[in-house]
Amino acid sequence: MRVGVVVNPIAGMGGRVGLKGTDGLVEEARERGAQPRAPERARTALSALRARRDDVTIVTASGELGADAAVDAGFDPEVVYEFEPDDAGASTTSAADTRAAVRAFVDADVDLVLFVGGDGTAVDVARALEAAGDGTAAVPMLGVPAGVKIYSSVFGVTPSDAGRVVASFDAVEEREVNDIDEAAYRDGEVRTTLRAVVPVPVAEAVQSSKQVAGGSVDGVAAGFAGDVREGVTYVLGPGSTVGAIKRELGFEPSPLGVDVYRDGEVVVRDGTEDEILAALGEENVVVVSPIGGQGFVFGRGNHQISPPVIERSTVEVVASPSKLDDVGVLRVDTDDEAVNESLRGWQKVRVGRYEHRLLKVV
């Protein structure tokens, strides 16, 4: 099997520093101290693939666009697209590089394109495959989730899952590539647009597209607010369910951001990872709600709540009953496998003023 691999090395860099995306903001993300996360997730996916199949040829682009991760995972890659960094060695990759690499993969007769990034990268890959196929993407694609926002249904649930899917799939189905307006997203408005329909491997470990709508959460918000304790620091994640809690506590939530609340006051508004860590006290509670249709409580849209934040806190999950019925299980993808493992198991979820349900974290 021949697998084309392309990595967007800047994908997800804006997450922990509170930018809710990286499109057009790479330099600002770096100035805030953001570190790349895509290369390590690429290595994780490729290592999982190599552990299961030794007959795979990795066809890729040079350097950080793919070859580096492939070599680190133990492959001897076939480089069909050369990328040249600038004189300082800094990343100057662009969407044009991604599209050019994918076109080279198609010319090299790959059986699948494995990309590492977010929804924007998925759009670039899909468009390149469609262009190569005269308007129809004939070569299947699969994403390793590394971006801040993951609304498309073309990604493995985790990087390791993506590698395992590539190693074992034997059928494909059409799935949607969606993207959102990042500027509107930062202002608290989600505008999703269908960008492409592409073939994707059939597997349970391929995530669903995100559902934006949800049910009533008034009871959840009232119940949570009634249980707030003095001296406890509450790290309140993004989303409409936790947003209702913030309003019940008496303040307007930051648009899709993470707010820190203690003793009747907002200590940090729309915080970065460093700001949240600095605001933590002796007792801390992280409050999150699963993404509708996917079940993620960490690793999608809330990277500011990083492993170091989670390790110093207890976790409370809140959701409407209808959302839990839809997701079935909760999922975590924090970039730290030890933290992921500590979160797995049965989790009590507040679904009303007094009601709770148990749901498994996988």
C-alpha positions as CSV (number, residue, x, y, z in Angstrom):
1,M,0.0,0.0,0.0
2,R,1.2,3.5,-0.8
3,V,0.1,6.3,1.6
4,G,0.6,10.0,0.8
5,V,1.4,11.9,4.0
6,V,1.2,15.7,4.3
7,V,1.6,17.6,7.6
8,N,0.4,21.2,8.3
9,P,3.2,22.1,10.8
10,I,1.3,25.1,12.2
11,A,-2.0,23.4,12.7
12,G,-3.5,23.9,16.2
13,M,-0.8,26.3,17.4
14,G,-3.4,29.0,18.2
15,G,-5.3,26.7,20.6
16,R,-3.5,26.9,23.9
17,V,-2.7,30.6,23.5
18,G,-6.4,31.5,23.1
19,L,-6.6,32.3,19.4
20,K,-9.2,29.7,18.6
21,G,-7.5,29.0,15.3
22,T,-4.2,29.7,13.5
23,D,-5.4,31.0,10.1
24,G,-3.6,34.2,9.4
25,L,-2.3,34.4,13.0
26,V,0.8,32.3,13.0
27,E,3.1,35.1,14.0
28,E,0.8,36.2,16.8
29,A,0.6,32.6,18.0
30,R,4.4,32.4,18.1
31,E,4.6,35.7,19.9
32,R,2.3,34.3,22.6
33,G,4.6,31.3,23.0
34,A,2.7,28.8,21.0
35,Q,4.4,25.5,20.2
36,P,3.7,23.2,17.2
37,R,1.6,20.2,18.0
38,A,1.1,18.7,14.5
39,P,4.5,17.1,14.1
40,E,4.2,15.0,17.2
41,R,0.6,13.9,16.3
42,A,1.9,13.0,12.9
43,R,4.6,10.8,14.4
44,T,2.0,9.1,16.7
45,A,-0.3,8.3,13.8
46,L,2.6,6.9,11.6
47,S,4.0,4.9,14.5
48,A,0.6,3.3,15.0
49,L,0.5,2.5,11.3
50,R,4.0,1.0,11.2
51,A,3.3,-1.1,14.2
52,R,0.5,-2.9,12.3
53,R,1.8,-3.0,8.7
54,D,5.3,-3.4,7.3
55,D,4.3,-3.3,3.7
56,V,3.4,0.4,3.5
57,T,5.3,2.9,1.4
58,I,5.1,6.5,2.7
59,V,5.0,9.0,-0.2
60,T,5.4,12.5,1.2
61,A,6.8,16.0,1.0
62,S,10.2,17.0,2.4
63,G,11.0,18.2,5.9
64,E,8.3,19.3,8.3
65,L,5.7,18.7,5.6
66,G,5.9,15.0,6.2
67,A,9.3,13.4,5.7
68,D,10.6,14.3,9.2
69,A,7.7,12.6,10.9
70,A,7.9,9.6,8.6
71,V,11.5,9.0,9.4
72,D,10.9,9.5,13.1
73,A,8.3,6.8,12.9
74,G,10.7,4.4,11.3
75,F,9.8,4.7,7.6
76,D,12.1,5.3,4.7
77,P,9.8,7.7,2.8
78,E,9.6,8.4,-0.9
79,V,9.8,12.2,-1.2
80,V,7.9,13.5,-4.3
81,Y,7.5,17.2,-3.3
82,E,10.4,19.4,-2.1
83,F,9.7,22.2,0.3
84,E,12.4,24.8,1.1
85,P,12.3,26.6,4.4
86,D,13.5,30.2,4.6
87,D,17.1,31.2,5.4
88,A,16.3,31.2,9.2
89,G,14.8,27.7,9.0
90,A,11.4,29.0,10.0
91,S,8.2,27.4,8.7
92,T,6.8,29.2,5.6
93,T,4.6,26.5,4.5
94,S,1.2,27.5,3.0
95,A,-2.0,26.0,1.7
96,A,-0.4,26.1,-1.8
97,D,2.3,23.7,-0.5
98,T,-0.3,21.3,0.8
99,R,-2.2,21.3,-2.5
100,A,0.9,20.9,-4.5
101,A,2.1,18.0,-2.4
102,V,-1.3,16.2,-2.7
103,R,-1.2,16.6,-6.5
104,A,2.3,15.0,-6.5
105,F,0.9,12.2,-4.3
106,V,-1.8,11.5,-6.9
107,D,0.7,11.5,-9.7
108,A,2.7,8.9,-7.6
109,D,-0.3,6.6,-7.5
110,V,-1.0,6.6,-3.8
111,D,-3.9,4.6,-2.4
112,L,-4.8,7.1,0.3
113,V,-3.8,10.6,1.5
114,L,-3.2,10.9,5.3
115,F,-3.1,14.5,6.3
116,V,-2.3,16.2,9.6
117,G,-4.2,19.4,10.5
118,G,-7.6,20.8,11.0
119,D,-10.6,21.7,8.9
120,G,-8.7,24.2,6.8
121,T,-6.1,21.6,5.9
122,A,-8.9,19.1,5.1
123,V,-10.4,21.7,2.6
124,D,-7.0,22.1,0.9
125,V,-6.5,18.3,0.6
126,A,-10.0,17.8,-0.7
127,R,-9.7,20.5,-3.3
128,A,-6.4,19.1,-4.6
129,L,-7.9,15.6,-4.9
130,E,-10.9,17.0,-6.7
131,A,-8.7,19.0,-9.1
132,A,-6.7,15.9,-9.8
133,G,-9.8,13.8,-10.4
134,D,-11.5,16.4,-12.7
135,G,-14.0,17.5,-10.0
136,T,-14.3,14.3,-8.1
137,A,-11.9,13.1,-5.4
138,A,-11.1,9.5,-6.5
139,V,-8.3,8.9,-3.9
140,P,-9.6,8.5,-0.4
141,M,-8.4,10.8,2.4
142,L,-8.2,10.6,6.2
143,G,-7.2,13.3,8.7
144,V,-5.1,13.1,11.9
145,P,-6.7,15.7,14.1
146,A,-4.3,18.5,15.0
147,G,-6.3,21.8,14.4
148,V,-8.2,23.8,16.9
149,K,-11.6,23.3,15.2
150,I,-12.6,19.9,13.8
151,Y,-16.1,20.1,12.2
152,S,-15.5,17.7,9.4
153,S,-16.3,14.0,9.4
154,V,-13.0,13.0,7.8
155,F,-10.7,12.6,10.9
156,G,-9.7,9.7,13.0
157,V,-10.9,10.1,16.6
158,T,-7.3,10.3,17.8
159,P,-3.9,10.3,16.0
160,S,-3.3,6.6,16.9
161,D,-6.8,5.7,15.7
162,A,-6.0,7.4,12.3
163,G,-2.9,5.2,12.0
164,R,-4.8,2.1,12.8
165,V,-7.6,2.9,10.4
166,V,-5.1,3.3,7.5
167,A,-3.6,-0.1,8.4
168,S,-6.8,-2.0,8.4
169,F,-9.5,-0.3,6.2
170,D,-11.0,-2.2,3.3
171,A,-13.9,0.1,2.2
172,V,-14.7,3.8,1.9
173,E,-17.8,6.0,2.1
174,E,-18.5,9.6,1.2
175,R,-18.2,12.1,4.1
176,E,-18.4,15.8,4.4
177,V,-15.6,18.4,4.7
178,N,-16.8,21.4,6.6
179,D,-15.1,24.6,7.5
180,I,-16.0,27.7,9.6
181,D,-15.2,31.4,9.4
182,E,-12.4,31.8,12.0
183,A,-13.0,35.5,12.4
184,A,-16.7,35.0,13.2
185,Y,-15.7,32.0,15.4
186,R,-13.5,34.3,17.5
187,D,-16.5,36.6,17.9
188,G,-18.6,33.8,19.1
189,E,-20.5,32.9,15.9
190,V,-20.3,29.5,14.3
191,R,-20.7,29.7,10.5
192,T,-20.2,26.2,9.0
193,T,-19.9,25.7,5.2
194,L,-19.9,22.5,3.3
195,R,-16.7,22.5,1.2
196,A,-16.5,19.0,-0.3
197,V,-17.7,15.5,-0.2
198,V,-14.9,12.9,-0.3
199,P,-14.2,9.2,0.1
200,V,-13.0,8.3,3.6
201,P,-12.2,4.9,5.1
202,V,-15.1,3.2,6.8
203,A,-14.3,2.6,10.5
204,E,-15.8,3.3,14.0
205,A,-12.7,5.2,14.8
206,V,-13.5,7.9,12.2
207,Q,-15.3,10.7,14.0
208,S,-18.7,12.2,13.1
209,S,-19.2,15.8,12.0
210,K,-19.9,18.2,14.8
211,Q,-23.5,19.1,15.5
212,V,-23.9,22.8,16.4
213,A,-27.4,22.7,17.9
214,G,-28.3,21.5,21.4
215,G,-31.2,21.2,23.8
216,S,-32.3,23.2,26.8
217,V,-29.7,23.5,29.5
218,D,-31.5,25.8,32.0
219,G,-31.7,23.1,34.6
220,V,-28.0,22.2,34.3
221,A,-27.0,25.9,34.7
222,A,-29.2,26.5,37.7
223,G,-28.1,23.3,39.4
224,F,-24.4,24.0,38.8
225,A,-24.7,27.6,40.0
226,G,-26.4,26.4,43.2
227,D,-23.5,24.1,44.0
228,V,-20.7,26.7,43.5
229,R,-18.5,26.8,46.6
230,E,-16.4,29.7,48.1
231,G,-12.7,29.5,47.6
232,V,-12.9,27.1,44.6
233,T,-11.5,28.2,41.3
234,Y,-13.8,27.2,38.3
235,V,-12.3,26.9,34.9
236,L,-15.3,27.2,32.6
237,G,-14.8,25.9,29.1
238,P,-16.4,27.1,25.8
239,G,-19.7,26.2,24.3
240,S,-23.4,27.0,24.8
241,T,-24.0,24.6,27.7
242,V,-21.2,26.0,29.8
243,G,-22.1,29.5,28.5
244,A,-25.5,29.1,30.2
245,I,-23.7,28.4,33.5
246,K,-21.6,31.5,33.1
247,R,-24.8,33.6,32.6
248,E,-26.4,31.9,35.6
249,L,-23.3,33.0,37.6
250,G,-23.9,36.6,36.5
251,F,-21.5,37.3,33.7
252,E,-21.5,37.2,29.9
253,P,-19.3,34.5,28.6
254,S,-16.4,35.3,26.4
255,P,-17.2,34.2,22.8
256,L,-16.1,30.5,22.6
257,G,-13.4,31.1,25.2
258,V,-12.3,29.8,28.5
259,D,-13.2,31.9,31.6
260,V,-12.0,31.5,35.2
261,Y,-14.4,32.2,38.0
262,R,-13.8,32.4,41.8
263,D,-15.8,33.9,44.7
264,G,-18.3,35.8,42.5
265,E,-15.7,37.3,40.2
266,V,-14.3,36.6,36.7
267,V,-10.6,36.1,37.5
268,V,-9.6,35.5,33.8
269,R,-11.6,36.2,30.7
270,D,-10.9,34.3,27.5
271,G,-7.7,33.0,29.0
272,T,-4.7,31.4,27.5
273,E,-3.1,28.3,29.0
274,D,-0.6,30.3,30.9
275,E,-3.2,32.7,32.2
276,I,-5.4,29.9,33.4
277,L,-2.5,28.1,35.1
278,A,-1.5,31.4,36.9
279,A,-5.1,31.8,38.2
280,L,-5.5,28.3,39.7
281,G,-5.8,28.0,43.4
282,E,-5.6,25.2,46.0
283,E,-8.9,23.6,44.7
284,N,-9.8,23.8,41.1
285,V,-12.7,22.5,39.0
286,V,-12.7,22.3,35.2
287,V,-16.2,22.4,33.7
288,V,-16.7,21.2,30.1
289,S,-19.4,19.9,27.9
290,P,-19.1,17.3,25.1
291,I,-19.2,18.4,21.5
292,G,-22.5,17.4,20.0
293,G,-22.2,14.5,17.5
294,Q,-18.6,13.7,18.6
295,G,-18.5,13.4,22.4
296,F,-15.1,15.2,22.8
297,V,-14.7,16.9,26.2
298,F,-11.0,17.7,25.7
299,G,-8.9,18.2,22.6
300,R,-11.4,20.0,20.3
301,G,-11.8,23.8,20.6
302,N,-10.6,24.0,24.3
303,H,-6.8,23.4,24.0
304,Q,-6.3,26.2,26.6
305,I,-7.5,23.6,29.2
306,S,-4.2,21.8,28.7
307,P,-2.8,18.7,30.5
308,P,-1.1,20.8,33.2
309,V,-4.5,22.5,33.9
310,I,-6.3,19.2,34.0
311,E,-3.7,17.6,36.3
312,R,-4.3,20.3,38.9
313,S,-8.1,20.1,38.8
314,T,-11.1,17.9,39.1
315,V,-13.3,17.6,36.0
316,E,-17.0,18.2,35.9
317,V,-18.9,17.4,32.7
318,V,-22.3,19.0,32.0
319,A,-24.7,18.3,29.1
320,S,-28.3,18.2,28.1
321,P,-29.8,14.6,28.1
322,S,-30.5,14.8,24.4
323,K,-26.8,15.5,23.7
324,L,-25.7,12.5,25.7
325,D,-28.2,10.3,23.9
326,D,-26.6,11.4,20.7
327,V,-22.9,11.0,21.5
328,G,-23.1,7.7,23.4
329,V,-19.5,8.0,24.8
330,L,-17.2,10.8,25.9
331,R,-13.8,11.2,24.2
332,V,-10.5,12.8,25.2
333,D,-7.5,13.8,23.0
334,T,-5.2,16.0,25.1
335,D,-1.7,15.5,23.5
336,D,-0.7,13.7,26.8
337,E,-1.5,10.0,26.9
338,A,-1.0,9.7,30.6
339,V,-3.6,12.4,31.1
340,N,-5.9,10.8,28.6
341,E,-5.7,7.5,30.5
342,S,-6.4,9.2,33.8
343,L,-9.6,10.6,32.4
344,R,-10.9,7.3,30.9
345,G,-13.5,5.3,32.6
346,W,-16.9,6.2,34.0
347,Q,-17.7,9.9,34.3
348,K,-20.7,11.4,36.1
349,V,-22.3,14.0,33.9
350,R,-24.8,16.6,35.2
351,V,-27.9,16.6,33.0
352,G,-30.3,18.7,35.0
353,R,-30.7,20.7,38.2
354,Y,-30.3,17.6,40.3
355,E,-30.0,14.7,37.8
356,H,-26.8,13.0,36.8
357,R,-25.9,10.2,34.4
358,L,-22.9,8.0,34.0
359,L,-21.1,7.9,30.7
360,K,-17.9,6.2,29.7
361,V,-14.8,8.1,28.6
362,V,-12.9,6.3,25.9
